[in-house]
Amino acid sequence: MNFCKRTHNCGELNIKNEGEKVTLNGWVSKTRDLGGLFFIDLRDRYGITQLKVLPENKEVYDIALRLGQEFVISASGNVIKRESINKNIPTGEIEIEVNEIEILNESEIPPFVIEDDVKAADDLRLKYRYLDLRRKILSDNLILRNWVYQIVHKYFEKHDFVEVETPVLMKSTPEGARDYLVPSRVHNGKFYALPQSPQLYKQILMVSGLDRYVQICKCFRDEDLRADRQPEFTQIDLEMSFVDQNDVFEILEGMFFEIWKDIKGIELPAGFRRMTYDEAMNKYGSDKPDLRIKGGMEIENISELVKGSDFKVFSDAAASGGIVAGIKLQSKEVTRKIIDGLTEFVKKSGFGGLGYLKFNEDGTVQSPIVKFLNEEITNNIKSTFSCAGGDTVFILSGEKMKVLQTLGQLRLRLAEDFDLIDETRYEFLWVIDFPLFRYEEEEKRFYAEHHVFTMPKDEYLKFLDSSDKDEIESIRANCYDLVLNGHEITSGSIRIHKPEIQKKVFSIIGLTDEEAKMKFGFILEAFKYGAPPHGGAAVGFDRVIAILCGLKSINDTIAFPKTLKASSLMDECPSEVATVQLDELGIELKKKK
């Protein structure tokens, strides 16, 4: 095949190129026949350039009339100044007066118009993802993603990290989410697992003396999906020896500083704000609080203030060891209809209703519960929340964690409904001192809050020998999350490196020596040969890119994402396989119960 190779791309020509003879290759985005003049918008990933075809050049004009959307063409001609300038595109001052066109490939009529403001349903876009990726808004996301890749690689090289690829076929260690299993043909009846993270391997690399490891890697989790989850996702994984929490923070803060400076032109603060898990839960009802909400809208515990009230719901909460707490909304637009909608919202979390006090500008208080509260209680609540005329305090009572978490969700709902989130800000926050364990009431057992190799803080080591449930629940870990605008973008910890501490943690979660050896034998064996103190973190790469792109979902930062049912509509996977393949693996299918 012989065609004219392009001299320029479709996004770089401007008035300085006037008079030059050029060749462009690309896709036909749009054609316009003005009855004598024929215009073509030619597109590639760099941009769009307008082509003009004159009727005097009959051979070229006839070819132009045959063009349809998404035809691939090569066009040559002279750069001329446009009579009607388009200020919306970089090439808007010029156009190409075409004297030669070659159709490189024809296209069927596409199932949707390829434009940034696409009207197609998500399923249709995913089925024809290769067409969807022709949209500049999507290709720009992938180009930005590539840009961040390069920044990350250069940053860690500068700080003496070694990039190591860890295995994609590994041993199943079912303590977190469900593994994706891969049957072995050679070892019939046995399975590999796809890694949920390289956690065990990177710790073994520290035992190996590698000191500083990093990898941009794929991870896999077989779990229920939502907007910010995919069955396969990408993380920046790192581990360091002979470090404490502050060393890990310093490295990651430096990385984000460079990313934001290069991509956004924004200089982040030298050190990110820190907040304990307990403070985050008590103030915001979430371990990933969004700090961009105007006015803060922090939760206040008013249990002591309402002790003397006649409202049975409040007194019942106090009697059962629960709390009464609330948040303030600064808005004069709170109507009965809005309150009813918010009441239905909290009912989904198991609450019977939503208390509120609306402080009017004339000094009166509007609420069905105000008759149960004396003037002193009402004034104390007003003072605690610094209420002005028009403000409303929403109140819940009950079990502490349930109240805090629901108020946290209500806080986000109110911020969204009343447009209180400052979208121009990037609020980074380290949440530290997480609980080491969580207790599952139904199963009557403890689970690791982060993972089983997380080191307890020194002052809590004594409680590892305790049989008291409250003391075990009080243990805080050298565990940390980095939160950005209400999203957890990084999670990590300082790891256990001493076998005797590891054994105690296994014991608390009910893991016997035999079970521990079966699940984690290879890393426990490695720890016997001089494991250094070490720690690290994993950065959710897809989520970081989504935030940089201003997206709610990670899907449009990934070239070929799956649906919420973990399927690919484009290549129709997962799919059935031939019986001969199953026979080779020694697998017989049966219907799922």
N, C-alpha and C positions, 0 to 999 in steps of 0.2 A: 504494500500500500504506500503510495507516494502522496504526501500532503505537505502544505507549507507549515513549518514549525513556527510557533508564535515568537514574536520579537518582544512582546510585552504581555503582562497579564491585564485583566479587565478592571483593575482597580488603581493603576499607577499613572495613567496618562493625564496630563493637564495642559494648560495654555502654553507652557514652556516647550511642549512637543509639537506646537503648530507647524505644519509644513512637512513633517516627517512622514515617510512611508512606513507603515507598520502592518504586522499580521497578528490577529487575535484568534484564539481558539476558545470555545466554550459552549454553553447551552443557551438555546433561545428561550429567554424568559417571557418575552412579550413581543408581539408584532402589531404595527399600526399602518393600515393602508389609507393614505389621505388623498387618494385619487390623483395620482401623479407622483407623489413622493411616498416612499415606503421606508418605515423606520423599524429597526430591530433593537431590542434591548438584549445584549449579549452578557451572560453571567458566568463567572467562575468563582472560586472560593475567595478571591481577592476583592471582588466588587462587580459593578455593572458599567458597561460602556455602551453608548448609543451609536448604532450604525445607520447611515443614511444611504439609500439606494435610489439613484436617479433613473427615470424611465428611458432615457436615451441609451443607456447601457442595457439593451434588450435581453441579452443572454443572462446577465447577472440578475436583472429585474425578474425574469421568468423563474429563475431558481428561488429568488426571495419569496415569490408568491406561493411556492410549494411548501414553505417552512411552517412547521407546527410547533407548538410548545414542547420544549425539552429536546428538540432536534440538536444534535451535536454538529457544529459547523466550524470551518476555518474561513476567516474573512480578512482580505488585505485591502489597503487603501491609504488615503492621506488624512492626516489629522487636521481638522479645520475648526474654527471657532463656531460655537453654536449661536444661532440667532436668539433662541430662547434659553437662557441659562437656568439650569436646575441646581439650586443651592443645597439640595438635600443629599447629594452624593459627591464624593471627591472628584469624580470625572465630569461634573456637571457643566464645565465651561466649554468642553470640546465634544466633537463627534467624529466618526470616521466616515469619510465619503468613499464608499466601497467600489472597487473596480474588479474584484474577484471574490467569488464565494464557492466553497466546496462543502457539500453535505457529507460529513464523516459518518454519520449514523442517524437513522430516523427513529422516531419515538412514537409509541402508541399514545393515545390521549391519556394523560396521567389521572389517577383516581381522585386527586385533589389538586388545587392550584398551589404551586410552590411559592409561598410568600410568607413574610415574617408573621403577619397577623392571620395565621392559618385557620380555616373554618372546619377542618376535618376533625372527626372524633379521635380520641387517643388510640383506640384499637386499630383504626385504619392507618394512622401514622406509624404505629409499630409494625403493622403488616408490611408496609412499604417504607421501611426505615431508611433505605438507601435514597429514596426520594426526599424524605423528611430532612435528611442530613444535608441536602443541597440548600436548605434555607440558611441564610447568612447568620441568623441569630443562633442557630444550632452549631454550625461549623465554627463560629466564633467561640462558643463555649469549649469546644474540643481544643481549639488553638490556645485558649487561655489555660486550659488544663495542662497542655504540653509545656507552656511557659512556666507554670508552677513546678512541673517535674524538673525542669532544668535548674531553676533556682534552688530546689531542695538538694539535688545532686551536688551542685557546686558548694552549697553551704556546708553540708556534712563532710565533703572532701577537705574543705578548709579547716575543719575542726577534728581532723584525724580519725574519722569514722571509716570503717571498712564495710563495703557493701557485700553481703553474703546472701546467696540464694538458699533458702531452706526447702526441704522436701514438700511436694504437693501430695504425695501418697504417704500417709503416716498411720500410726496406731490410733484406734478409736479410744478416746478418754472421756466417756459420757458423764461429765459433771456440769457442763454448761448447757448451751442450746443443743438441738438434735444434730448429729453428724450426718453429712452426706457420705454414704458408704459405697465403696467400689469393690466388687467381687474379684477375687484372684483366680485366674485360670490355672496357674501352676500349683497353688496351694488350695485345693478344692475345699469349699466350706469355710474359708477364711476371707476376711475383708480388710481392705485399707479404709481409711477415712480421709476425706479432704480436710485440710486444716481450718479450724475456726479462727485460729491465729497461730503464728509461729512461736507461741509462748515458751514451750518446753525447749525447743531448739535454741532459742536465743539465750536462755539461761545456761544451757550446756555450752554455748559458745563463750560465755563468761568463764565457766569452769575450764575451758580450753585455753584461757589466757588471751583471748582476742581483744579484750578490754573495751573497745567501742565498736558496736555493730549497728548497722542501719540497713533497711531494705524497704523498697516500695513494693508491696506484695498483694496478691489476691488472697482473700479469705472467703470461707463458705459456711453458711449456717442454714440449716433446714428449719426455718421458723416462720410464723405467720408474718406476712408482709404488710407494709404501710408505705406512705409517701416517702419516708426517708430510710427505707430498708430495701435491699435487694438480696437475693440468695447468694450472689457473689459480689463482693465489694472490695474496695482497695483501701489499704491503710499504709501510713508511714510508720514502720515498726523500728524501735530503737532500744538498745540496752547498753548500760555502762557499768564498769566495775569500779569499786572503791569510791563510791559516791553517796551523797545523801539527797534528800528531796530537793534541796535548793539547787544542787548541781543540775538535776534533770530540768528544773524550771528554767534555769538560766539558758540552757541549750535550746529549749523549745521556744522561749520568748524571743531569743535571737533569730530563730528561723522565721517565726511569724512577723517579726519586725522587718526582715528583708522582703518577705512575700508582699506585705502590705505596702511597703515603700516602692517596690518595683511595679506592682500591678496597679495599685490605687493612688500612688503618690502621697500616701498618708504615713506620717511618722507616729508609730504607736508609743505609748509610755514605756520607759526603760524597764519597769517592773510592773507586772499585772497585779491587780487587787486580789487579796486572798480572803476567804471566808470559810469558817468551819461548817461542816455538814449540819450540825445542830443549829447554828445561826441561820443558815439558808432555809432550813425547814421551818424554824420558828418565825422568821420574818416574811418568807415568800411561799411557804408550803410546797417547795420543790428543791431538789438537789441540783437543778439546772435553771436557776432563776434568770429571767430576762430583766436586765437593769436599765433598759431604755424607756420604761414606762414613765410618762410624765407624772410628777408628784410622788413617784416611788411606789405608792399604794402598798405600803407594808402592812402585814398582819399584826394586830395588837391583841394580846391575851388580856381579856377584861374579866376573868373569873372572879378576882377579888372585888372588883367594882360592883358586880351584880349579886354578891353573896346575900344581901339583905332583901332581894326582890321577892315578889310574890309569884313570879312566873315559874311554874312547875318544871318546864323544860330546862330552865337554867339550874334550878336546884337539883333536879335529877342527875344532870351532868356532873355537878360537884360531888354528889353523894356516891357516884360510881367511879370516881377518880378521873373523870374527864375534864374538859375545859370548855370555856365560853370565849370565843374570839371573833374578831371582825376585821373588815377592811373598809376604807373610806373611798367613795367616788365623788370627785369634784365635778359636778354637772347639774345644771338646773333643768335638764331634759328628762329626768326620771319619772315616767308615767306609770300608772297602774298596770298597763299592758306590758311594759318592760319588766316590771317587778314579777308579774305572773310568769313571763318567759324565763326569768332567772330562777324562779322557784322550781319550775319544771326541770331546769338544768341541774340543780343540786339534788333533786329527788332521784335522779339517775344514779347518784352515789349513795343512796340509801337513807337520805334525810327526809323527815316528814314535812319539812317546810323551811322557809328562809325568813329569819327575822330581819327587820330593818327599822331604822330611825331616820326620817327625812327632816332635816333642820331647815325650816322655812325662813325667808328673809325677815318676816315680821316677828321672829322670835318663838313662834309656835313649833311644836314637834308633831309630825304626822306619822302615825304607826298604829297598827292594831295592838301592839304589845306595850304601848306607852302607859296604859292604865295600870299595868302591873309593876311599873317602875316609879319610884318616888322622884321628886324634883332633884334631890341630891345625886341620885344614881345617873339620871339623865344628863345633868350638868357635868358630872365627872367623865361620862363617855364623850360628851362634846369637847371637853378640855383635853382628854387623852388623844383624840384624833385631830385636834385643832380645827374643829369644824367651823365653817362660815355659812352664811345664808345660802341655801341651795344644795348643800352637801348632803349625801346620804351614806349612812353606815350600815353595811350588811353584816348580819351576825349569824353564826352557827354554833351549836353546842353538841357535845358528845365525846366519844373516844378521841383522845388527843391527836393521834396521827391522821385519823380519818377527817377530823375537822380541818387540820392544817392543809392536808393535800387537796381537799375540796375547795377551800378558800384560795389555794394556789391556782386551781383550775378556773375558779370564778374570776380571779384577778386577771388572768389572760383573756378570758371571755369579755370582760368589761373593757379592757384595754383595746381589744379589737373592735368591739361594737361602737365605742366612743372615740375611736381614732386617737388613742393616747400613746402609741408607740412611735418614737422618733426614729424613722427609718434611715436617717443620715448618720447615725452613730454605730460604732463597733465597740461593744462592751465585753472585754475579756475578763474572766473571773476564774481564779483557782478555787475550787471547792476541796477542802482538805479534811483530814481526821474523820473519815467515814467509819461506821461500825465495821468490825471485822466479820461479824456473823449476823445473820437474820434468822429469826425463829419462825417456822411454819407451824401455825397452830393446828391445822388439820392433820399434819403428819407427825406432830409432836417431836420435831427434830430441828437441829440447826443446819443451816447451809452457809457456805462462804459468800459474803456479800459481793466481793470482787472476784477473786479466785483463791484456790487453796494454798498458793505459794506467797501470799501477801503477809508481810512482816507486821506484827503488832507493835504499837508504840511502846517504848521501854517501860514507861510507868504502869502499863497494863499487863506486862508479862506474868506477874504474880497470879492473875485471874485465870490463866490457862490451866491451872491445877484445881480450879474451883468447880464445885458441883452446883453452885447457886445460879439459877437461870438469870437473875437480874445482874449479877456480877459479870457473867459471860456476855450478856447483851451490852454491857457498858464498855466492853473492850473496843478501843479505837485503834485504827490501823494507819500505817504509813502508806496511805492510799490517797489518790488525788485524781480529780477530773478537771479538765479545762473546759469552761463553758463560754460560748460566744453567742450573744443575742438570744439566750434561752435554749441553745442547742449544745449538747455535749459533743465536743469535737475531739477530745483527747481523754484517754483514761490510762492510768498507770499506777505503779506502786514501787516501793522498795521491797525486795523479795526476801523470803526466808532463806538463809544459807546454812543454818545449823540444823543437823538432823534431829536433835532432841526437841527443838521448838516445832519442827515440822510434824513430828510424831504426835505432839500434844494437840495441834490443830486438826490433824486427821481424826484423832480420838473424839474431839468435840463434835465433829460432823458425822460421827458414827462409822468411820472407815477403819476396819480392822487392819492389822499389819499385813495379812494375806491379801486383802482387797487392794490396799495401797500398793503392794508389790505388783499385783496383776495390772493395775491401771497406770502406775507411774514408776514402775521398777527401774527403768533405764535412767531416769533423772535422779532417783534416790541413790542408785549405785554411783552415779557420777559425783554426787555431793559428798561421798565418802573420801574423795581424793582431793581435798583442798579447794572447796568452793569459796570464791572471794565474796565479800559483801557486794551486792549489785542491785540495780534497779533500772527501770525504764518506763516506756509508755508506748501507746499506739494512737496515732492521729487518724481520725476518720477523713480520709482524703476526699471522698466524694462530697461529704457535707461541707468541707471547707470550700471546695470549688463552687458548690451551689450558692453559698453565702456571697462569695466574690462575684458571682453572676447575678445576684439578686433574685434567686429562685427559691420557691418554697420546697420543691421536690428535687431529689438528686437525679431523677430519671434523665433529664435533659443535659446532664453533665457526662453521661455514659453513652458510648456509641451505640451499643446494642443492649438496652435494658430488658428485663423480663416484666411481665404483667404482675398484678397482685396475686395471681394464682401460680406464680413462678414458671410461667411458660413463655416461649418466644413465638410470636405469631408469624414472624418472617420465615424462620426455618423450621417451624412446627416441631419444636422440641419442648418437653420430652416426647419421645415417640416409642412405638413398639419396636422390638427387635426380632430378628429371625429366630426360629426355634433352634436352629443349629448353633447359634451363638449362646443361647441359654444352656444347651446341652454341653457345650465345651466348658461352661462355668459350673456345671452340676447344679443348675437352678431350675426348679419347677415352680411355676406361678400358681397361686391359689387366690380365690376371691377374698378381699379384705373384709373382715367382720364389721 
